[in-house]
Amino acid sequence: MSTPATAPPAPSSLKRIVAASLIGTTIEWYDFFLYGSAAALVFNKLFFPESDPLVGTLLSFLTYAVGFAARPLGALVFGHYGDRLGRKKLLVLSLLLMGGATFAIGLLPTHATVGSAAPLLLTALRLVQGFALGGEWGGAVLLVSEHGDAKRRGFWASWPQTGAPAGQLLATGVLSALTALLSDSAFLSWGWRIPFLLSGVLVIVGLWIRLSVDESPVFKAALAAAEERKAAAGQVEKMPLIAVLKHHWRDVLIAMGARMAENISYYVITAFILVYATTQVGLSKQTALNAVLIASAVHFAVIPAWGALSDRIGRRPVYLIGAVGVGAWMFPFFMLIDSGTFGSLLLAVTVGLILHGAMYAPQAAFFSEMFATRMRYSGASIGAQFSSVAAGAPAPLIATALLADYGSSTPISLYVIAAALLTIVAIACARETRNRDLSEVAEDAPHDAAPVRADA
């Protein structure tokens, strides 16, 4: 039975909360993916012009990877204060940091103007982006997960996840429109700045919506209980990080393993593919961008469907469909792209993102259900963001290096398949969490304890 403190909000209130999380994650991912697309298309020329084209691309992707290095730090800092102060305050801060850094990138001088200072400034702003995103994801999915009811948590919590394809769609769409409207010289001279400067407008809209929602009722109830324990017995809570590592270390490892295939496959399919399709296959930038654009729209549509399916059959089965599917799709994926037609490229990317969605959709509810409330922000963020350093961060870099060394897509396919196998093992070690009551997850519950069901 739900207590008054944790009773589900009215449908209209829940939709507003979902909208607040979705608009924020869309803006954050727009900013993050915009950098990735620009790294593949223009940053190698503007910030590393003295290198040959492929080396310049590698250096450009290296600054792209630096953003991932800051994400674990963001997870630690935002997780700690999010578990202490609440989800909403930290989500507002993450949005301001990400939007400010992205807007500043649009104002940066290039190598031609300030020399080696240009890539250094670019790298510094990329670090701020990564730090902000490291704190964004956990807070956004928890705000929805802790407001919604258990029976449809997979569906509702998957909506903040659609912020990734929505951000990709927005970033790729703006870049695609600009490359279509502007000449190559105009885009390289000033056109690339426009999408970064647009971030300032998006942040204002996101802040207006986010400031209108309430704090998570599950968090408020847990905070009140912690204050009562402290007043009654002088019991002081451990730091969230220490508590997570003591009580939920296996869950953190499972979350990290679960992220490997999801993270690596996504950046190969959406970021590296811009390099592969243009340099290896000879397709135009516009063709590659259009394929990612259309496939991202499909990705956006299927994520809530996968989330709803996880409410019916469980988080683990849906996640396994995605991990096995992505691994099996890699060789056909590159074979289709190598055929050199837009239709085959579109099919390859679309199917890849549909299968990716089977992992990404249940991930929000799955990770939220693993951890106790007063360490949930830290646990979910650490599990998700620490794995990104080994997974998403080097994925485009490794794929580009493998292509440069071997001139073939086979090593890249094997790389993604290895990641899929790691994820399959991680999910096999996890317990099903569907219908778990988030307000009843005990701080000292062992990993293999039976979940408390909200409908029990």
N, C-alpha and C positions, 0 to 999 in steps of 0.2 A: 504493500500500500504506500502511496506517496504521502509524504508529510506536506503541510501547507507551504513549508519553505522550499520544497523541491517539486511542487505540483507543476505540470506542464503549462506553459503560457497559452493564452488564447491564440487561435490560428493566425489572426492578423498580427499579433505581437511577434510570433515566431517567424512569420514571413519578413517582418521588418528587421529582425535580428539576422536572418539569413541574408537579406539584401545588404545589410551593413558589412557582414563578413565577406560577401561576394565582391562588393565594389572595392573593398580594401585589397583583397587578394588579387583582383584583376589589375588594379593600379600597380601593386608591388611587382607582379609578374610581368606586366607590360614594361616596366622600367628594367627589370632584370633581363628579359628576353630581347628587348630592344638593343641592349648592349651586345648580346650574343650574335644577333643578326648583323649588327654594324661591324662586329669583330670579323665576321666572315666576309663582309662585302667591302668595307671602306677603311677600317682602322689600320689595316696592314699598309695602306698607301699613305695615310695621313700622319700616322705616328711612328711608323717604322719604314720610311721610304728608302733607306739605304740597303735594305735586305732584298734578296731575290724574292719573287712572289710567294713561293711555298714557305720559305723561312719567315717571311713577313707575316704570313698567315699563322704560322706556329707561334711567333712572338705575340701576335694579337690574341690568340686563344690562351696564351699563358697569362695575360692580364685578365682574360675572362675567367680563368681558373682561380686567380687570386681572390676573386669575390667569394668563392666557395670556402676558402681558407678562413675567412672571417665569420662564416655562418655558425660554426660551433661556439665561438665566443659570444655571438649574439644569442644563441640558444641558452648558454649558461647565464648570461646577465638578464635577459628578458624572462627566462624561466624562473630564476630566483625571485625577481621582483614581481612577476606575474602570479607566483604562488603566495607571495606575501601581501601584495597590494591589490591584486585583482587583474582580470584579463583586459578590461576596457581601457584603463589608463595606458598600459603598455602598447596596446594596438594603435592608439592615437600617436604615440611617440614613434613607433616603427614606421608609420605612414609618413610622418614629417621628415624623418631621416632619409628614407628611400626617395621620396619626391624631391627633396632638396638636393641630394647628390645627383640625381638624374638631370634636373634642371641645370645644375652647374656644369655637367658634361657638355651640354649644348652650348655653353659659353667658352669652352676651353680653347686656348690657342693651339695650333698644330705644330708639328716638328719644323715646318718651314718658317714659323714665326719665332719660336723660343728654343728650338733645338731639343736637346735631350730632356729638358724640363717638362716637355709635353707628355711623354709616356709616363713620367713619374707622377704628374698631377692626375693623369687618367687612372693610374693604378691606385692612388690614394682615394679617389672618389669611388672606384670599384670596391675597395675595402669597406667603405661606408655602406654601399648597397648591400654587400654580403652580410654585414653586421645586422642591418635592419631586417633583411629577409630571414635571417636565422631566428629572429624573435617573432616575426609575423605569423608564420605558418601555425605554430602551436596555439597561439592565442586565438586565431581566427576559427580554427576547427573546434577548439574547446568551447568557445562562446556559444556555438550552435549545438554541439553535443550535449552540453550541460543545461541548455534550455529545453531541448526537445525530449519527446518521450522515447522510451527504449524500443518500442515496437517498430518505429520508423526512423530510428537514429541513423541507420546506414544511408537512407535516402536524403534526409535533411543535411547530415554532415557532409555528404558528397558535394553539396552545392558550393561551399568555399573551394573545393577542389577544382570546380570548373573555372575558377579564377585563372588557373594556369593556361588552359587552352584559350580562354577569353583574352587574357593578356597577350598570348602568342598571336591570336587572331588580330587583335588591335595593333600590336607592334608590326606584324608582317603586313597587315593591310595598309597601314600608313606608309611603310617603306615601299610596298608594291605600287601604291598610287604615285608616290614621288618619283620612283624610277621610271614610271610610265609617262609622267607629265614633264619631267625635266631631262635635259641632255645629261650624258655621263659627266661632262665637265662641270655643269651647274650643280648636279647632285654632289659631286665630290668637293666642290668649292664651298657651298653653303646649304644645300638642300638637306644634307644629312642631319643638320642641327635642329630642324623643325620638329621631328618626333620627340627629341629630348626636351625641348622647350615646352611642348604641349603637356608634359607631365605636371607642370605647375598648375594648370587649369584642372586637371584630373584630381590632384590632391585636394584642392578646395572643395570639390564635390564630395570626395570620399570622407573628408573630415566632417562636413555638414551632416552626412548620414550616420557616421560612427558615433558622433557625440549625442545622438538622439536615442540610443539604446541603453538598456539597463545592464548592470553587472549580472553575471551568472548567478542564479539562485542557489545552485549547488555549492558554488564557492562561498557565497555569503553564509550559508548554513554551516559549512565546514569551518569558516573563520570564527563564527560565533561559538561553535563547540570548542575550538582550540583556546579561545579566550576564557571560556568557562573552566576548562581544565587547568589553565594557568592560574586563575583566580582561586580555585578550590584547593589545588594541591601544589601549586608552585611549579607545575610541570611545564618546562620550556621545550618548545619544538626544536628538533634538529633542523639544520639547514636543509632545504629541499634536495640539493645535490647529494649530501651525505645520506639522507634518508632513501633516495632513489637507489644509490649504489649498494646500500645495505639490504633493502627489502625487494627491490625490483631489478637487480642487475641482469637476471636472465631475460626479463622482458626488454630491457634496453638492447641486449645482444640480438634478440629475435627481431626487434624493430630495425636494427641496423642491417641485418641480413636480408630482411624483407625489402629493404630499399634498394638493394644492389641492382637487381634486374630492372626495376621500375625506373631508377634514376639514370642508369647507363643507357638503357634502350631509348629513353626519351630524348636525351641530348644527341645521340647518334642519329635518330630519326628526324629531329627538327633543326639542329644546329650544324652538325657535321655534313648532313646531306646537302646543304647549300654549297659546301666546298666540293664534295664528290660529284654532284650533278654538273657543276660548272667547269671544273678543271679536268675531271677524268672522263666524263661522258660528253662534254661539250655543249650542254644545254645553256640557255641564257639565264641571267640572274632573274629576269622577270618570270620565266617559266618555272624555275625552282621555287621562287617566292609564292607564285600562284598555287602550286601544288600544296605547299605547306599551309597556305591560307585556307583552302577548301577543306583539307584534311583536319585542320584545327576546328573548323565549324562542326564537322562530324564528331570529333573528339568531345567537344562541348556537349553535344546532344546525348551521347551514349553514357557519359559519366553518371548522371542521376539514375539511368536505367540499371547500370551495374550496381549502384548503391542500393536501389530498391531490391534487386535480386539478392544481395547479401543479407537483407532483412528476412528473406524467405528461406534461403538455404544455408546461410552462414557466411562469415567473413572469409574463412579459410578456403572453402571450395571455389569461391569467385576469384580470390587472389591466385590460387593455383592455376586456374584457367588462363589467367593473364601471363603468369611466369612461364608455363609450358608453351603457351601460344607464341609468345615473343621469341623464345629460343628456337622454336620450330620454323618461324617465319623468316629468320635472318637470311638464309641462302636464297629463297625465292624473292626476298626483298631486293637484294642487290642484282639478281638476275633480271628482274623487271626493270630496274633503273638502267641497267646496261643496254637494254633494247633501244633506249634513246628517244622514246616518244613521251609526250605529255601524259597520255592516258595511262601508260604503264607506270610512270613515276607517281601519278596521283593514286593509283591503286595500291602501290607499294607503301606509300606513306599513310594512306587512310587505314588500311588493314593493320599496319603497325601501331597506329595510335588507338584504334579500337581495342586491340589486345592490351595495350598499355593501360587503357582506362579500366580494365578489369582488375588491375593491381591498384591503381590510383584511387578509384572510387571508394572501396571499403577501407582504405588506409586510415582515413580520418577517424571513423568510428572505432576501428580495430585498435589503433594506438591509444585512443582516449580511454577505452575500456580496460586497458592493461593496468592503469596506474590509479592510486588513491588521489583524492581531490587536492590535498594540500601539497602534493608533489607531482601532479598530473602535467602541469605546464612544463616543468623541468624534465620529467621523464619522457614525454612525447617529443619535446623539442630536441633533447639530447639524442634520443634514438634516431630521429629523422635527420638531424643536421650533421652529426658527427659522421654518419655514413656518406654524406654528400662529398666529404673531402676525398674519400677513396673511390667514389662512384661518379657522380655528375661532374665534379671539378675537372678531373683529367680525361673524361670520356672523349670530348672533341679533339683534345690534344693527342691522346693515345691513338685514336682512329686516324688522325692526319699523319702522325708519325709512321704508323703501320702502312698507310697508303704510300708514303714517300719511300719507305724501305723496300716494300715488296711489290708495289705497283698493282696490287690486287685487293679485292674486297674479302677474300677468304679469311685472312687473319682477323679482320674486323668482325666477321660473322662469328668466328670461334670465340672472340673476346666477349661478345654479347651472350653467347650460349653458356660460357663459363659463369657469367654473372647470373643467368637464369637458374643454373644448377645450385648456386649458393642460396638463392632466394627460395627455391623449392625445399632445400634442407631446413632453412629457417622456419618456413611455414609448417613443415612437418613436425617441428619441435614445439610449435605453439598450441595452446588450447583454444577452443572456440569460445568467443566472448559475446556472441549475439545475445541480446536481451539482458545483459548485465545491468544492474542498477548502479549508476555511477555514484550515488550518495552512500552506497553500502559497501564500496570497495575498501577493505580495511588496509591501514597503512602497513601492517606487518603480515598481510596475507601472503603466503608462499605462492610462487609462480604456478604450481600445479594444483592449487586449491580450486575446488569446484566454484564456478561463478555464481553469484547471487542473482537470481532472475527477478526482473521487475514485475513479472506476472505471477510470481510464486504466491 
